Each structure stands twice: as structure tokens, then as C-alpha cells.
């Protein structure tokens, strides 16, 4: 145990970083079981201290979140995860791909275009 601290009292819980996983009633159960081994919890299906309902999904942060949502909505995502695990014997690493896509194409963040220096001054001749 982690000094008898309850999960809901931690900064990680209050930050909202884990809401997507925690509020997934079935898919988040293994994650909540892991938290139950490290912290004091009332049950594996504890109530959210911030009042978020089961099935809560935060707004999409980028392209990766949108791709995941569409694949889950169409039913392709869960099937693909099972097939990948069965064929390779390893997890699909969907979360890693989602985060990479979110970093490549974030929503709500406008990046200024990178400027190239086209005229850096005269160049020395290679053969003086």
C-alpha cells in the first residue's frame, strides 16, 4: 500500500489525466485493479470524485483521439485489437499510436510556420 492513501486523493486522479481509462467501466477494470493494489479503494468500480459518469471521454486532443473514437464507434477498433493480440501474441500499442498522432496533429494549437533562412549571406567559394 502507498501509505494508506486512497487513489481519489492523489494528484494524478485530480488532474484528470486518467479519466479516459478510469471511466471505461469494462475496459478500464484491469487499470483500476492495478490502482487497487497500490492504493486504498472502496471497490473496483469506485465513484469518480469529480462526478464524471461511466463512459466519460474527454474532448479529442488531436487526430489520434479522433481516429480511436471513430474506430471504436464503427466496431473496427475492438476487433482489430483482438486480431492483433491473437496474431502477434502482444498488445496492439494503440495508445502509443494515438499519442503519436495527437502530437503530430493536435487540435486547438496553431503552430507558426517554420521559417527558412534563404539568404544567409555570401558563401565562400569551395576552391579559392
N, C-alpha and C positions, 0 to 999 in steps of 0.2 A: 504494500500500500504506500501511497505517496503522502505520508504524514496525515492520514485520515482526511484528506482534502476531497471534497466532492467535485466531480467534473464540472458541474454547473457554476462553481465558484472560481474556476480558473480563467485567466485572461484569454486563453485560446477559445473557450466556449463563448465568452462575452464578445470576442472580436468578430464572430460571425463567419470565420474562415471555414469552419467545418459544417455549416448548416446544410449544404447540399447533401453531404453524406449522412449526417446525423438524422435528418428529417425524412430520409428514404426508409420507410418502415421495414421493408423486406431486404432490400439491397444493402442498407446500412447496418443491419444486425451484426455482421462479423466485426465491423468497426466499433460498434457500441459494446460488443463483448470484450474487445481489446481494451477499451476505456474502463470497463468494469473490473478488469484485472488490475489496473493501476490506480483506480480511484474508487471512492465510495459512491455507489449509485443505488437508487431505490429499486430499479428493475432495468431490464434491457430496453424497455420501451418507456423511458422516462419522459416527463413533460418538458417542453422547452421553456426555460426561464424567461425567454424574450417573447413567448407566446406564438412562436411560429408553428403552423399546423403541419401534420404529416403530409409529405409530398411537396413541401415548400421548395421552390427553386429560386435562387436569387436571379436578378436580371442578367442576361448574357453579357459577359465582359468582352467577348471577341468572337471571331469566326469559329473557334474550336467549340465554344459553348453552343453556338447555333447549330453546327453540324451534329453534335451529340444529341441535342434536343430533337432535331428532325429525324435522325436515325432511330431514336427511341420511340418517337411518335408513330413512325411508319412500321415499327416492329423489326426493322433490319438490325438495329444495334444489339439487342439481346441475343438474337440468333447468331450474328457474327461473332460475338464474344464466346458463345458456346462452341461454335465450329473451330475458332482459332485455338481455344484451350484443348479441344479434343484432338486436333491435327498436330499441334506443336507440343502439347503437354505443358505449356506455360501460359500465364495470363496474357491478355491481349495488349497491354500497355496503352489502352485507350486514353487513360487520364494523362499520360505523358504527352501523347499526340495532341490532346485537347489543349494542354497548356502551351505547347509549342505554337499551335495555330493562334491561340489567344495573344501570344507575344508578337507574332508576325503581323496579325491583323486585329489590333484592339479596337473596341468601339469607344467613342467619346473622347478620343485622344487624337488631336491633329498634330502631326509631326511636320515641322517646317522642312521644305525640300533641302537636301544636302547640296551645298554649292561647290562647284568645282572651280579651282583656280585655273583659268585658261591662259593667263599671261603672267607668268612668274618672272618676267624679265628676260634679258638676253641670255642665251645658253652659250657656254664656251664651245668652241669648235673642237670636235674629238681629236683631230690631227692638226695641231698648231704648226 
